[in-house]
């Protein structure tokens, strides 16, 4: 499903951030979607990675439904940092 979301975003003219959160077993892997390389990150260091992604992509749209642990970390970070001015949409 994540690939379909990226394909739809690219078709709409959006530029996906090359970062995704996944399981520990997939950490460090890179996947290719629509000609874009997406690096997978496991549970370790998610908050610091997310913080750097938000800095680099201030109009970030977050789509997360794949790994419950990732959803919890991201939602807690957004709530704590009050990213409503940065995150334009939470899906």
C-alpha positions as CSV (number, residue, x, y, z in Angstrom):
1,X,0.0,0.0,0.0
2,X,2.9,2.4,0.7
3,X,4.1,2.0,-2.9
4,X,0.7,3.0,-4.2
5,X,0.6,6.1,-2.0
6,X,4.1,7.1,-3.3
7,X,3.0,6.5,-6.9
8,X,-0.1,8.6,-6.4
9,X,1.9,11.4,-4.7
10,X,4.4,11.4,-7.6
11,X,1.6,11.4,-10.1
12,X,0.1,14.5,-8.4
13,X,3.4,16.3,-8.7
14,X,4.5,15.9,-5.1
15,X,8.1,15.0,-4.1
16,X,8.2,12.2,-1.4
17,X,10.9,12.4,1.2
18,X,13.3,9.6,0.7
19,X,12.7,8.2,4.3
20,X,10.4,5.5,5.6
21,X,10.1,3.9,9.0
22,X,9.9,0.1,9.1
23,X,10.7,-2.9,11.2
24,X,14.2,-3.5,12.7
25,X,14.8,-6.3,10.2
26,X,14.5,-3.9,7.3
27,X,16.5,-1.1,8.8
28,X,19.2,0.2,6.5
29,X,17.6,-1.2,3.3
30,X,16.7,0.9,0.4
31,X,13.7,0.4,-1.8
32,X,13.0,1.9,-5.2
33,X,9.6,3.4,-5.9
34,X,8.8,5.5,-9.0
35,X,12.5,5.9,-9.7
36,X,13.1,7.3,-6.2
37,X,15.2,5.5,-3.6
38,X,13.6,5.4,-0.2
39,X,15.8,4.5,2.8
40,X,14.1,2.3,5.5
41,X,14.8,3.1,9.2
42,X,14.0,0.7,12.1
43,X,13.0,1.6,15.6
44,X,16.4,3.0,16.7
45,X,16.7,6.7,16.4
46,X,13.3,7.4,14.9
47,X,12.7,10.7,16.7
48,X,16.0,12.2,15.6
49,X,15.5,11.0,12.1
50,X,12.0,12.4,12.0
51,X,13.3,15.8,13.4
52,X,15.9,16.0,10.6
53,X,13.2,15.1,8.0
54,X,10.9,17.8,9.3
55,X,13.7,20.3,9.1
56,X,14.6,19.4,5.6
57,X,11.0,19.1,4.3
58,X,9.0,21.8,6.2
59,X,5.8,21.2,4.2
60,X,5.9,17.5,5.1
61,X,2.8,15.3,4.7
62,X,3.0,12.3,6.9
63,X,1.3,9.1,5.8
64,X,1.9,6.2,8.2
65,X,-0.1,3.1,8.7
66,X,2.4,0.3,8.3
67,X,4.1,-0.3,11.6
68,X,2.3,0.5,14.9
69,X,5.5,1.4,16.7
70,X,6.3,4.0,14.0
71,X,2.9,5.5,14.2
72,X,3.2,6.0,18.0
73,X,6.7,7.6,17.8
74,X,5.6,9.9,15.0
75,X,2.3,11.0,16.6
76,X,4.0,11.6,20.0
77,X,6.7,13.7,18.3
78,X,4.2,15.7,16.4
79,X,2.1,16.3,19.5
80,X,5.1,17.2,21.6
81,X,6.7,19.5,19.0
82,X,3.4,21.0,18.0
83,X,4.1,20.6,14.3
84,X,0.7,21.7,13.1
85,X,2.5,24.7,11.4
86,X,4.9,22.3,9.7
87,X,2.8,19.2,9.0
88,X,0.2,20.3,6.6
89,X,-1.8,17.1,6.7
90,X,-1.9,14.0,9.0
91,X,-3.4,11.0,7.3
